[in-house]
Amino acid sequence: VSKPQDYRCYNGKVVSRESIDITARLLFMLKMHKTYPVSGATSTGAAAKIPGTVVYEILSQITRQRDSIRIGHPAGVIRVQAEVATCDGLELKKAIFSRTARIIMDGTVFLKRAY
């Protein structure tokens, strides 16, 4: 993770630093992931609410006060809302994010008619 910065997505789309709160990348099986998986988004969102974490420390004071953060990743931006309770240790109370659908298969299925 790093402070917001301008960058170009793998599909050519440009993301400006003004449209994100942090820039992040995630490795999967020793390769850069093309997007930002939900597991990473949830963890990053939670870390944004915990003082002392790397994510929290690079956020602006204004962003720390907001409910959600905008994570800039290789395919665009994902918004994550998290709530962490610190009563008896740390507890993730809520993690909300949106995903964009993408086509993963296109084709025709032939089924046998039931007799």
Buried (B, 14 or more C-beta within 10 A) or exposed (E): BEEBEEBEBEEEEEBEBEEBBBBBEBEEEEEEBBBBBEEBBBBBBBBBBBEEBEBBEBBEEEBBEEEBBBBBBBBBBBBBBBBBEEEEEEEBEEBEBEEEEEEEEEEEEEEEEEE
